[in-house]
Amino acid sequence: MIEVSTSLLNLSEEDYIHSLYNLEAAKTDYFHIDIMDGKFVENNTTERMKKFCTAINQISRIRARYSLNGARTRRIYRRVYSFKPKNY
């Protein structure tokens, strides 16, 4: 069976709610959430992904999978664990 994973990394912050609804309507199998702390890689996406996960919890039943990229992955995981989508 083939599953479709949709990355939220390049989702626009201005229109992310609309995008999440469209992805749900398109029947994506799960969201791929890239959590980066800005230490190991250039970008820091922790707060942005937290915002997206909060929205997912409120409007979607689609599963999510995480990719943790950072120098302090345990610390990132503890922060992520507090806002992970319900269907993780």
N, C-alpha and C positions, 0 to 999 in steps of 0.2 A: 504494500500500500504506500502511496506517495502522500506526504504531508507538505503543506505549504506554510512556511514560516515567514512572517512579515516583520522586518526590523523597524523599530521605532526611532532609530538613531537620527534619521534625517527628517523626521516629522516636524512640520512647522508649528512653532509655539502659538502662533496667532490663530491657527485653525485646526488644532489637534483633535478637539472633540468631534468635529465634523469628519475628520479623517478616520477616527476610530469607528464611528458609525458606518462609514463607507466600507472599511475593512471587515467589519462584522457582517454587513450585507453581502459582501463578496465571498463570505464563508472561508476566510483564512483559518487555518487549523490552530495556529498559535502565534502569539507575539514574541518576538525576540527582543530582549531588553539588554542593551549594552550599558553596563555601569562602569564608568572610568573615573578614577580619582584625580587625574591630572598630574600624578607623580611618575608613574611608569610610562604612560602615554601622554600626549600633549593636552587632549581635551579633558575637561571635568564635566561629566554628565550626571553626576549623582543627584543634584537637586531637580534637574529637568526630568529625569526618569522617575523620580519620586512623584512629581506632579502627574506624569502620565499614568503611573500605577494607581494613584488615587482615583483618577478618572476611570480607568479600566474597572476598578472595583465597583464603581457606581453605575456604570452603563453597560458592561459587557460580561459575558460568561465564557469568553474565550480564554484558553490556557495561556500561560506565559512561561518562557524559559529565559534564564539569565546568563549573561556572559560577564564575569567580573574581571576587570583589567586594571590592576593597580599595584603599587608597591605594598599597600597595606590591605590585602584581600580580606583578612579576618575582620578588620574594622568596617570595610565596605559591606561585607556580608551582614554584620550586625545591624547596620543602618538599613540595608535592603530588606532584611527579614521583617522589620517593623512595618513596611509598606507593600510587601509583595502582594500581587493579585491573589484572590481567593482560590483560584483553580490551579495554583502552582504545583 
